[in-house]
Amino acid sequence: MVIEANAAGHRTLACHLLVLAKDGVPDGSHLRLEDSSGLEGGSVGLVLERSDTE
């Protein structure tokens, strides 16, 4: 997988990941990134999910 983005896109992704990493966020919480949620048209959707199991 390759994540291609400009600087602003990488900062946005980092912020999304930090939200999922916060204390108190339950296992299984997720964020869906799709065209309709700010990805550039034609981009492949991405799901970021927290998993606290090893």
N, CA, C and O atoms as a GROMACS GRO file, in nm:
protein
  216
    1MET      N    1   0.085  -0.116   0.000
    1MET     CA    2   0.000   0.000   0.000
    1MET      C    3   0.090   0.123   0.000
    1MET      O    4   0.194   0.126   0.067
    2VAL      N    5   0.050   0.221  -0.074
    2VAL     CA    6   0.119   0.350  -0.076
    2VAL      C    7   0.017   0.457  -0.039
    2VAL      O    8  -0.092   0.462  -0.097
    3ILE      N    9   0.051   0.540   0.055
    3ILE     CA   10  -0.034   0.653   0.089
    3ILE      C   11   0.032   0.777   0.030
    3ILE      O   12   0.139   0.819   0.075
    4GLU      N   13  -0.032   0.832  -0.070
    4GLU     CA   14   0.021   0.949  -0.139
    4GLU      C   15  -0.063   1.070  -0.102
    4GLU      O   16  -0.185   1.068  -0.118
    5ALA      N   17   0.001   1.173  -0.054
    5ALA     CA   18  -0.072   1.294  -0.015
    5ALA      C   19   0.024   1.412  -0.011
    5ALA      O   20   0.146   1.396  -0.003
    6ASN      N   21  -0.034   1.531  -0.017
    6ASN     CA   22   0.049   1.650   0.004
    6ASN      C   23   0.067   1.668   0.155
    6ASN      O   24   0.015   1.589   0.234
    7ALA      N   25   0.140   1.770   0.194
    7ALA     CA   26   0.170   1.791   0.337
    7ALA      C   27   0.042   1.803   0.419
    7ALA      O   28   0.033   1.748   0.529
    8ALA      N   29  -0.056   1.875   0.367
    8ALA     CA   30  -0.182   1.892   0.441
    8ALA      C   31  -0.254   1.759   0.458
    8ALA      O   32  -0.312   1.732   0.563
    9GLY      N   33  -0.251   1.675   0.356
    9GLY     CA   34  -0.314   1.545   0.364
    9GLY      C   35  -0.247   1.454   0.466
    9GLY      O   36  -0.314   1.381   0.539
   10HIS      N   37  -0.116   1.459   0.472
   10HIS     CA   38  -0.044   1.379   0.573
   10HIS      C   39  -0.073   1.429   0.714
   10HIS      O   40  -0.086   1.348   0.806
   11ARG      N   41  -0.084   1.559   0.732
   11ARG     CA   42  -0.119   1.613   0.864
   11ARG      C   43  -0.260   1.570   0.903
   11ARG      O   44  -0.284   1.536   1.019
   12THR      N   45  -0.352   1.572   0.809
   12THR     CA   46  -0.489   1.528   0.837
   12THR      C   47  -0.492   1.382   0.877
   12THR      O   48  -0.560   1.345   0.973
   13LEU      N   49  -0.420   1.298   0.804
   13LEU     CA   50  -0.413   1.156   0.839
   13LEU      C   51  -0.354   1.138   0.978
   13LEU      O   52  -0.404   1.058   1.057
   14ALA      N   53  -0.248   1.211   1.009
   14ALA     CA   54  -0.186   1.203   1.141
   14ALA      C   55  -0.286   1.241   1.250
   14ALA      O   56  -0.290   1.177   1.355
   15CYS      N   57  -0.364   1.343   1.227
   15CYS     CA   58  -0.465   1.386   1.326
   15CYS      C   59  -0.570   1.277   1.347
   15CYS      O   60  -0.611   1.251   1.460
   16HIS      N   61  -0.613   1.214   1.238
   16HIS     CA   62  -0.711   1.105   1.250
   16HIS      C   63  -0.653   0.990   1.333
   16HIS      O   64  -0.722   0.935   1.418
   17LEU      N   65  -0.528   0.956   1.309
   17LEU     CA   66  -0.464   0.848   1.384
   17LEU      C   67  -0.448   0.885   1.532
   17LEU      O   68  -0.465   0.800   1.619
   18LEU      N   69  -0.415   1.010   1.560
   18LEU     CA   70  -0.402   1.054   1.699
   18LEU      C   71  -0.536   1.048   1.772
   18LEU      O   72  -0.540   1.016   1.891
   19VAL      N   73  -0.645   1.077   1.703
   19VAL     CA   74  -0.777   1.066   1.764
   19VAL      C   75  -0.803   0.922   1.806
   19VAL      O   76  -0.851   0.897   1.917
   20LEU      N   77  -0.772   0.827   1.718
   20LEU     CA   78  -0.794   0.686   1.750
   20LEU      C   79  -0.701   0.638   1.861
   20LEU      O   80  -0.732   0.541   1.930
   21ALA      N   81  -0.587   0.703   1.879
   21ALA     CA   82  -0.489   0.661   1.980
   21ALA      C   83  -0.517   0.718   2.119
   21ALA      O   84  -0.451   0.680   2.216
   22LYS      N   85  -0.613   0.810   2.131
   22LYS     CA   86  -0.640   0.873   2.260
   22LYS      C   87  -0.692   0.771   2.362
   22LYS      O   88  -0.758   0.674   2.328
   23ASP      N   89  -0.658   0.798   2.489
   23ASP     CA   90  -0.712   0.717   2.598
   23ASP      C   91  -0.864   0.725   2.597
   23ASP      O   92  -0.921   0.831   2.570
   24GLY      N   93  -0.928   0.615   2.625
   24GLY     CA   94  -1.073   0.612   2.635
   24GLY      C   95  -1.145   0.582   2.505
   24GLY      O   96  -1.266   0.561   2.505
   25VAL      N   97  -1.071   0.580   2.393
   25VAL     CA   98  -1.135   0.544   2.267
   25VAL      C   99  -1.152   0.392   2.266
   25VAL      O  100  -1.053   0.319   2.279
   26PRO      N  101  -1.273   0.343   2.250
   26PRO     CA  102  -1.296   0.199   2.260
   26PRO      C  103  -1.238   0.119   2.144
   26PRO      O  104  -1.227   0.167   2.031
   27ASP      N  105  -1.202  -0.004   2.175
   27ASP     CA  106  -1.157  -0.100   2.076
   27ASP      C  107  -1.264  -0.111   1.967
   27ASP      O  108  -1.383  -0.117   1.997
   28GLY      N  109  -1.222  -0.114   1.843
   28GLY     CA  110  -1.315  -0.126   1.731
   28GLY      C  111  -1.363   0.007   1.675
   28GLY      O  112  -1.428   0.009   1.570
   29SER      N  113  -1.330   0.117   1.742
   29SER     CA  114  -1.366   0.248   1.686
   29SER      C  115  -1.295   0.265   1.552
   29SER      O  116  -1.181   0.221   1.536
   30HIS      N  117  -1.362   0.328   1.459
   30HIS     CA  118  -1.301   0.343   1.328
   30HIS      C  119  -1.343   0.473   1.260
   30HIS      O  120  -1.443   0.535   1.296
   31LEU      N  121  -1.263   0.510   1.162
   31LEU     CA  122  -1.291   0.625   1.077
   31LEU      C  123  -1.285   0.578   0.933
   31LEU      O  124  -1.191   0.508   0.894
   32ARG      N  125  -1.385   0.615   0.854
   32ARG     CA  126  -1.386   0.579   0.712
   32ARG      C  127  -1.348   0.703   0.631
   32ARG      O  128  -1.410   0.809   0.643
   33LEU      N  129  -1.246   0.688   0.551
   33LEU     CA  130  -1.203   0.796   0.463
   33LEU      C  131  -1.241   0.758   0.320
   33LEU      O  132  -1.196   0.656   0.268
   34GLU      N  133  -1.324   0.841   0.259
   34GLU     CA  134  -1.376   0.814   0.125
   34GLU      C  135  -1.383   0.945   0.048
   34GLU      O  136  -1.358   1.052   0.104
   35ASP      N  137  -1.417   0.936  -0.080
   35ASP     CA  138  -1.433   1.057  -0.161
   35ASP      C  139  -1.522   1.159  -0.091
   35ASP      O  140  -1.493   1.278  -0.091
   36SER      N  141  -1.630   1.111  -0.032
   36SER     CA  142  -1.728   1.202   0.030
   36SER      C  143  -1.679   1.260   0.162
   36SER      O  144  -1.741   1.352   0.215
   37SER      N  145  -1.568   1.207   0.215
   37SER     CA  146  -1.517   1.259   0.342
   37SER      C  147  -1.385   1.332   0.325
   37SER      O  148  -1.307   1.344   0.420
   38GLY      N  149  -1.360   1.382   0.206
   38GLY     CA  150  -1.244   1.468   0.187
   38GLY      C  151  -1.130   1.411   0.105
   38GLY      O  152  -1.036   1.484   0.074
   39LEU      N  153  -1.136   1.283   0.069
   39LEU     CA  154  -1.030   1.230  -0.017
   39LEU      C  155  -1.046   1.287  -0.157
   39LEU      O  156  -1.156   1.320  -0.200
   40GLU      N  157  -0.937   1.297  -0.226
   40GLU     CA  158  -0.939   1.345  -0.364
   40GLU      C  159  -1.019   1.247  -0.450
   40GLU      O  160  -1.010   1.125  -0.431
   41GLY      N  161  -1.096   1.299  -0.544
   41GLY     CA  162  -1.175   1.215  -0.631
   41GLY      C  163  -1.090   1.106  -0.696
   41GLY      O  164  -0.979   1.133  -0.741
   42GLY      N  165  -1.143   0.984  -0.702
   42GLY     CA  166  -1.072   0.873  -0.760
   42GLY      C  167  -0.982   0.799  -0.662
   42GLY      O  168  -0.923   0.696  -0.697
   43SER      N  169  -0.971   0.850  -0.540
   43SER     CA  170  -0.890   0.783  -0.439
   43SER      C  171  -0.959   0.656  -0.389
   43SER      O  172  -1.081   0.645  -0.393
   44VAL      N  173  -0.880   0.564  -0.343
   44VAL     CA  174  -0.933   0.441  -0.284
   44VAL      C  175  -0.969   0.470  -0.139
   44VAL      O  176  -0.892   0.533  -0.067
   45GLY      N  177  -1.086   0.424  -0.096
   45GLY     CA  178  -1.128   0.444   0.042
   45GLY      C  179  -1.033   0.375   0.140
   45GLY      O  180  -0.964   0.279   0.105
   46LEU      N  181  -1.033   0.425   0.262
   46LEU     CA  182  -0.945   0.371   0.365
   46LEU      C  183  -1.022   0.369   0.496
   46LEU      O  184  -1.092   0.464   0.528
   47VAL      N  185  -1.009   0.260   0.572
   47VAL     CA  186  -1.068   0.252   0.703
   47VAL      C  187  -0.956   0.244   0.805
   47VAL      O  188  -0.868   0.158   0.797
   48LEU      N  189  -0.959   0.335   0.901
   48LEU     CA  190  -0.864   0.334   1.013
   48LEU      C  191  -0.938   0.281   1.133
   48LEU      O  192  -1.040   0.338   1.172
   49GLU      N  193  -0.891   0.174   1.194
   49GLU     CA  194  -0.963   0.112   1.304
   49GLU      C  195  -0.868   0.086   1.420
   49GLU      O  196  -0.755   0.041   1.402
   50ARG      N  197  -0.917   0.114   1.539
   50ARG     CA  198  -0.840   0.084   1.660
   50ARG      C  199  -0.862  -0.060   1.700
   50ARG      O  200  -0.975  -0.109   1.704
   51SER      N  201  -0.753  -0.128   1.729
   51SER     CA  202  -0.760  -0.265   1.776
   51SER      C  203  -0.663  -0.279   1.892
   51SER      O  204  -0.542  -0.265   1.875
   52ASP      N  205  -0.716  -0.308   2.010
   52ASP     CA  206  -0.633  -0.321   2.128
   52ASP      C  207  -0.590  -0.463   2.155
   52ASP      O  208  -0.526  -0.491   2.257
   53THR      N  209  -0.624  -0.555   2.065
   53THR     CA  210  -0.580  -0.694   2.082
   53THR      C  211  -0.446  -0.712   2.014
   53THR      O  212  -0.414  -0.644   1.916
   54GLU      N  213  -0.368  -0.804   2.066
   54GLU     CA  214  -0.235  -0.830   2.007
   54GLU      C  215  -0.242  -0.935   1.902
   54GLU      O  216  -0.140  -0.969   1.842
   0.00000   0.00000   0.00000
